[in-house]
């Protein structure tokens, strides 16, 4: 696995939008500066991103959980989490989208 980081949702969106095939999976935090995870997911899908999407989050309020699920997001990594769990969920998400 190779990973690339972004310090906020806006940077992540720009990285992915430059080449929608570049990333097999996007792992986003729900709470980020400038653009949060929910908005990032919406914008990625609007652009036609077809890779996996995983949301790393503390427990979500029911409306946020429903909003992600309405967008087709099925993979969540609860905080706190360990690296093994993150890698397994990322692998699962990549297989589900391919």
RAQUI-V68003 format. One record per residue. N is the residue number from 1. RES is the residue in one letter. SS is DSSP state (H for helix, E for strand, C for the rest). Layout:
BEGIN
N_RES_SS, N_RES_SS
END
This chain:
BEGIN
1_X_C, 2_X_C, 3_X_C, 4_X_C, 5_X_C, 6_X_C, 7_X_C, 8_X_C, 9_X_H, 10_X_H, 11_X_H, 12_X_H, 13_X_H, 14_X_H, 15_X_H, 16_X_H, 17_X_H, 18_X_H, 19_X_C, 20_X_C, 21_X_C, 22_X_C, 23_X_C, 24_X_C, 25_X_E, 26_X_E, 27_X_E, 28_X_E, 29_X_E, 30_X_C, 31_X_C, 32_X_C, 33_X_C, 34_X_C, 35_X_C, 36_X_C, 37_X_H, 38_X_H, 39_X_H, 40_X_H, 41_X_H, 42_X_H, 43_X_H, 44_X_H, 45_X_H, 46_X_H, 47_X_H, 48_X_C, 49_X_C, 50_X_C, 51_X_C, 52_X_E, 53_X_E, 54_X_E, 55_X_E, 56_X_E, 57_X_E, 58_X_C, 59_X_C, 60_X_C, 61_X_C, 62_X_H, 63_X_H, 64_X_H, 65_X_H, 66_X_H, 67_X_H, 68_X_H, 69_X_H, 70_X_H, 71_X_C, 72_X_C, 73_X_C, 74_X_C, 75_X_E, 76_X_E, 77_X_E, 78_X_E, 79_X_C, 80_X_C, 81_X_C, 82_X_C, 83_X_H, 84_X_H, 85_X_H, 86_X_H, 87_X_H, 88_X_H, 89_X_H, 90_X_H, 91_X_H, 92_X_H, 93_X_H, 94_X_H, 95_X_H, 96_X_H, 97_X_H, 98_X_C
END
